[in-house]
Structures are given as structure tokens and as C-alpha cells.
Amino acid sequence: MKVCIGRRPFLEIRDFDAINKALVFDADDCRVLGRCELYTTKAWNFQAAGSDKKLYKAIDKSLESRYQDDLAFGRSLESNSLISQETSPFGPLDHPFSRKTFAYIVATLNASHPDHDFSNLQPQDFRKERSLAMTLNMLNTTLLNLSRQRFATCSLWEVIDKHIDLSQCDIYVYQPDSDSDPLGGDGLIWSTCYFFFNRAMKRVLYINLSTVSIQRSRRVDDELDDDDTLSSDKGYIYSEHEHVVSKKMDV
């Protein structure tokens, strides 16, 4: 069962409206679906009773179960002590600090994709990027190649940096398989989720980039041609994104 977050971690950033529009476009042989969202970890209280604490307890229980599984496979107490000190992308998993960071990232995914449950993810499903410059360069290259050099990446990061200070962020990446992808469904080509966590500001920037086949995109659009609530210049996917944002804001 999915653990839902009751408060409002999602931050409405008007500067991000243009970014989210630009992150949805047609490439040569696919459609690019992107989203850029900002969350505050202040809204998540893993100590007080409620859904937040349940999420943290579920994650904590899952990690403890992993250690017990290791014991069941016959590992000695000495080697198991090394397991408890094992580092993950979020740090040593026996440290509450590391587990809380991991919980923030999972909570971000759950908040961004309210119709999906990510509480069963494990730390090893993620990786930590060591270089901000290399991460931005990789994202820039991907966007420029897909958009045929039309994407204004410099202005993208300038706008984002005003709200989170990228230089002070820890960066985590989640590349889901086809079964666990937030968008999922037939026609998915690839998907990557980036998390920029500024601990001092208590903020998480979430960027999701996915590509789907043109056939899937057109099929979904055709199914919704008669829906007057959709804007023809934005298309289905961005309208869906707006709907999700509205749900987060209780609009």
C-alpha cells in the first residue's frame, strides 16, 4: 500500500512554467516528456505520527530486512558488521542520516507521481553523481541532441539555480526499468530521474526526462481529441502534468 504525504511539499515556482513547457517536445523519432519540480523537505516529518513516519518506518524495515537476508545466507557476524557499515549512494546504511536522505528522495518520487508507489525502492536502485559540471553537461547534451540544438540550456540552469543553489546540492540519479517507470506503458524508450538535494535549504529539485515512441504519443492524443479541457498547443502530456501539479496544490 502506498504511503501518501499529507502536507504540501510541492513548491509552486512560476519560473518553472516555461521550463516545463520546453521539456515536452517532439524529436526525430520519439517524443520527449520532461518535468522540473521543486520540493521542500520541511513538509516531511519522519518523527511525528502520521503518513510521513509510516513511510520512513517502511523504508527502515526494508533495509533491516536486507541485513537479515544476508544473515540467512550464512554470512558470519564479522562480515555482517561490514555490511552494516556498507556505503550506499546515500552513505552508510546503518546511519539514520543516510536513511533519512534516502527517504526524502523516495518521498519526492511519491509526491511527484501520486498514482505510483516507490516505497519498495532500494538504495542500490540509485547512483550518486560526483560532479555537478559533468551532470549538467550530460543533461545539456541529451537535451540539445534530442531538440536538434534548439534547447536553451544556459537559461534553464540560471532559472533553476535561483531557487536551489546547484553548487551546494548532492545529486542522485534513478534509472527505472520498464516495469517501475513513473510513465510506464507501451512505447517507453528510456527514462531517467535526477534529484538535486540541497540539505541546507531543505529542498529537492526533481527532473524527469523520458522518451516515448511517436506512435504511442499520437495514439494517446487521438484518444483525447474530443476533450475540450486540453490545450491543443500543449498536447496531452503537458496537460497531464498540469493536472498532477493541480492535485499537489489541492486546486
C-alpha positions in Angstrom: 0.0 0.0 0.0 1.3 3.4 -0.9 2.1 5.8 1.9 0.8 9.2 0.9 2.2 12.5 2.1 -0.5 14.6 3.7 1.1 18.1 3.7 2.3 20.1 0.7 6.0 19.5 -0.1 5.5 20.7 -3.7 6.6 24.3 -4.2 4.8 26.3 -6.9 7.6 28.1 -8.8 6.2 30.3 -11.6 9.7 30.4 -13.2 9.4 26.7 -13.9 6.3 27.0 -16.0 8.3 27.9 -19.2 10.8 25.2 -18.3 8.1 22.5 -18.1 6.6 23.6 -21.4 10.0 23.4 -23.1 10.8 20.0 -21.7 8.0 18.4 -23.7 8.7 18.3 -27.5 8.9 16.0 -30.5 12.3 14.7 -31.5 13.2 12.9 -34.8 11.8 9.5 -33.9 10.3 9.9 -30.4 8.6 12.4 -28.1 10.4 13.8 -25.1 8.5 14.1 -21.9 10.1 16.1 -19.1 9.2 17.7 -15.8 11.1 20.0 -13.4 9.7 20.4 -9.9 10.9 21.7 -6.6 10.0 20.2 -3.2 10.7 21.2 0.4 11.7 18.6 2.9 10.4 20.8 5.7 6.9 19.3 4.9 8.1 15.8 5.7 8.3 14.9 9.4 9.6 11.4 9.9 9.4 11.7 13.7 5.8 12.7 14.3 3.0 10.2 14.0 1.3 10.1 10.6 2.0 9.1 7.0 5.5 10.6 6.9 6.6 8.4 9.8 5.0 5.4 8.2 7.0 5.9 5.0 10.2 6.2 7.0 9.4 3.1 9.0 8.6 1.2 5.8 12.0 2.1 4.4 13.8 1.3 7.6 12.1 -2.1 7.8 13.0 -2.8 4.2 16.7 -2.0 4.9 16.7 -4.1 8.0 15.2 -7.0 6.1 18.1 -6.8 3.7 20.5 -7.3 6.5 18.5 -10.3 7.8 18.5 -11.8 4.4 22.3 -11.6 4.4 22.4 -13.4 7.7 20.1 -16.1 6.3 22.6 -16.8 3.5 25.1 -17.8 6.1 27.3 -14.7 6.5 29.3 -14.5 9.7 28.7 -11.9 12.4 32.1 -10.4 11.5 31.2 -10.0 7.8 27.7 -8.8 8.7 29.3 -6.0 10.7 30.9 -4.9 7.5 27.5 -5.0 5.8 26.1 -2.6 8.4 28.9 -0.2 7.5 28.4 -0.6 3.8 28.2 2.6 1.9 25.4 3.3 -0.5 24.8 6.3 -2.7 23.3 8.0 0.4 26.0 7.0 2.8 26.4 4.1 5.3 23.0 2.5 5.6 23.4 1.9 9.4 23.3 5.7 9.9 19.9 7.4 10.4 21.2 10.4 8.5 21.7 8.3 5.3 18.4 6.6 5.6 16.6 9.9 6.0 18.2 11.2 2.9 17.0 8.1 1.0 13.6 8.6 2.5 13.4 12.2 1.2 14.2 11.0 -2.3 11.5 8.3 -2.2 9.0 10.8 -0.8 9.8 13.1 -3.7 9.0 10.4 -6.2 5.8 9.5 -4.4 4.8 13.2 -4.3 5.6 13.8 -8.0 3.8 10.7 -9.2 0.9 10.3 -6.8 -0.6 7.3 -8.7 2.6 5.2 -8.2 4.2 3.7 -5.2 8.0 3.9 -4.9 8.3 2.8 -1.2 9.8 -0.5 -2.2 12.8 1.0 -4.0 16.2 0.2 -2.6 19.3 2.5 -2.2 21.1 0.4 -4.9 18.5 1.5 -7.4 20.1 4.9 -7.3 23.6 6.3 -8.0 25.2 9.4 -6.8 26.9 11.8 -9.2 30.2 13.2 -8.1 30.4 16.2 -10.4 27.8 19.0 -10.9 29.6 20.1 -14.1 29.5 16.6 -15.6 25.9 16.1 -14.6 24.8 19.3 -16.2 26.9 18.7 -19.3 25.3 15.2 -19.7 21.8 16.7 -19.4 22.6 19.6 -21.7 24.0 17.2 -24.3 20.9 15.0 -24.1 18.5 17.9 -24.5 20.5 19.5 -27.3 20.8 16.3 -29.2 17.1 15.5 -28.9 15.9 19.0 -29.6 18.2 19.5 -32.6 20.2 22.1 -30.8 17.2 24.3 -30.1 17.1 23.9 -26.3 18.4 27.0 -24.4 20.2 25.1 -21.7 22.1 28.1 -20.2 18.9 29.9 -19.3 17.4 26.7 -17.9 20.1 26.3 -15.2 20.2 30.0 -14.5 16.5 29.9 -13.6 16.8 26.8 -11.5 19.9 28.0 -9.7 18.0 30.9 -8.3 15.8 28.6 -6.3 18.1 25.8 -5.1 21.8 26.8 -5.5 23.0 23.8 -7.5 26.6 24.1 -6.3 25.5 23.0 -2.9 23.5 20.0 -4.0 24.1 16.3 -3.7 22.9 14.7 -6.9 21.2 11.3 -7.2 20.0 9.5 -10.3 17.3 6.8 -10.7 17.0 5.0 -13.9 13.9 2.7 -13.6 13.2 -0.3 -15.7 10.1 -0.5 -17.8 8.0 -2.1 -15.0 8.7 0.6 -12.4 9.0 3.7 -14.6 6.8 6.6 -13.5 5.3 7.0 -17.0 5.5 3.3 -17.9 3.2 1.7 -20.5 3.9 0.6 -24.1 6.1 2.7 -26.2 8.5 3.8 -23.4 12.1 4.1 -24.8 14.0 5.3 -21.7 13.6 7.3 -18.6 15.9 9.0 -16.1 15.1 10.8 -12.8 17.6 13.4 -11.3 17.4 14.6 -7.8 19.4 17.7 -6.6 19.2 17.8 -2.8 20.3 21.0 -1.1 20.5 20.0 2.6 20.9 23.5 3.9 17.9 24.9 2.0 15.9 21.7 2.7 14.9 21.5 -0.9 14.9 18.8 -3.6 14.9 19.6 -7.3 13.3 16.8 -9.3 14.0 16.5 -13.0 12.5 13.6 -15.0 13.3 13.0 -18.7 11.6 10.3 -20.7 11.2 9.4 -24.3 8.3 7.5 -25.8 7.6 6.4 -29.3 5.8 8.8 -31.7 3.2 6.1 -32.2 2.3 5.9 -28.5 2.2 9.7 -28.3 -0.1 10.0 -31.3 -2.3 7.2 -30.0 -2.9 8.9 -26.7 -3.5 12.2 -28.4 -6.1 10.7 -30.7 -7.9 9.2 -27.8 -8.2 12.6 -26.2 -9.0 14.8 -29.3 -12.6 15.4 -28.1 -11.5 16.5 -24.6 -12.2 20.3 -24.5 -10.2 20.6 -21.3 -6.9 20.1 -23.1 -4.9 22.8 -24.8 -4.1 21.9 -28.4 -0.8 23.8 -28.4 0.5 21.9 -25.3 -0.7 18.4 -26.1 -1.7 15.6 -23.8 1.4 15.0 -21.8 1.9 18.6 -20.6 -1.8 18.9 -19.8 -1.5 15.8 -17.7 1.5 17.4 -16.0 -0.6 20.4 -15.2 -3.3 18.2 -13.7 -0.8 16.5 -11.5 0.5 19.9 -10.3 -3.0 20.9 -9.5 -3.5 17.8 -7.4 -0.4 18.6 -5.4 -1.6 22.1 -4.7 -5.1 20.9 -3.9 -6.5 23.1 -6.6 
